């Protein structure tokens, strides 16, 4: 065997018989490992981390040290697993909504919009009068044409598609140069006759000073305190007296809210979607389009109804608004602009989405959906397409009514990019109804002066309490919360703290410097003693 020496600290012995290199470790490697093991043992001996001192304690057998080693490893794995779970919760749930107070003053909320719709969608008298003045086929009577006007209501889900009748009515309307929105404006019972008396906060008002004609998913209705339009529909002579912002109330009780006496004109009924005489109330936010997701109450003819409101509000903090809308899953009021309606809300965005969806399908907008005038209104020739595709605009989520499985709101893209509003006010309500009998009543006699009560309905809408629930949407955990959560988990399972972290850094970095200084001073002292 031949021995060959290379420069350096490594010696390699070449065995000519077997032909391989046998490597002997460097002396510096032995020194590094020895120093690292020594520092690790010192760290485990003095650290406050749970169980580490037991692993290196003198007097323990190898089995005991193994038991403690397994316990430390199990605690470490558990801590890491919980840290991952805690972090995933923080990432998947960036915001959380909590109850801030249940004693929030109700006068900080605007009074809701109250939209009154007659269950009778078409006035029999107005329909017959219009039919008599229209040019029609020789074999068709005015009464038959008046009955055909019920086909207008098929956009609301009433009736089945009848292409032959649609074409026939379309030809008649084309001959008379008429459109559906124009006729529905004539046929809808006017607000002036629908609303007989109005009282607001204990003071009697002219009803046309409080209510305006608005479009809704129920057709043309009369709405109080509605500010969702870019331009209101009040008479020009009273526009200056209409408040610029939604009205509010400073008290509770039916005497301090809105009271309306309604005239159903039961003898003038032509077409309804409910088998009854009366009205449909839609209670909603003042800036939301009157839609079917509002608080809806049916007020029957000849009754007096008391509708109590218990509003709730939700607002988002600045920290929550600092996230992207897709992360916090909501939009602020000014983060998105709608094409027709004045202010962004989830209701307004979805109703415009349904209008856009049906327009993309049929090339027109039904008369009961919002339209800024730039898109074509649906005619009778479009009715077949509209009726067959009505699931696209009658459901809350367009074109997603066929699934019975639970759908996570994060698993699909929101329709038309619509997200809930970060700030919103809701008006949960309850209604108590009784048969109206004014024979023994002594209050508000002037309210019923010169009115012969027959089938009228009286409805009171008011706040039930002076306080309400206020919710706050905030971030799930800020940096301090994450630190506290992680610190709690590490402290519980490992006994970890900031000081123990510093100990680890100290023993493997700073301690090396001090050891070098100590060793250098020791050599200097030894050298000086040698000279002496």
Buried (B, 14 or more C-beta within 10 A) or exposed (E): EEEEEEEEEEEEBEEEEEEEEEEEEEEEEEEEEEBEEEBBEBBBEEBEBBBBBBBBEEEBEEEEBEBBBEBBEEBBEBBBEBBEEBBEEBEEEBBEEEEBEEEBEBBEBBBBBBBBBBBBBBBBBBBBBBBEEBEBEEEBEBEEBBBBBBBBBBBBEBEEBBEEBBBBBBBBBEEEEBBBBBBBBBBBBBBEEBBBBBBBBEEBBEBBBBBBBBBBBBBBBBBBBBBBBEEBBBEEEEEEEBEEEBBBBEBBBBBBBBBBBBBBBEEBBBBBBEEEBBBBBBBBBBBBBBBEBBBBBBBBBBBBBBBBBBBBBBBBBEEBBEBEBEEBBBBBEEEBEBEBBBBBBBBBBBBBBBBBBBBEBBEBBBBBBBBEEEBEBBBBBBBBBBBEBBEBBBBBBBBEEEEEEEEEEEEEEBBBEBBBBBBBBBBEBEBEBEEBEBEEEEEBEEBBEEEEBEBBBBBBBBBBEBBBBBBBBBBBBEEEEBEEBBEEBBBBBBBBBEEBEEBBEBBBEEBEEEEEEEEEEEEEEEEEEEEE
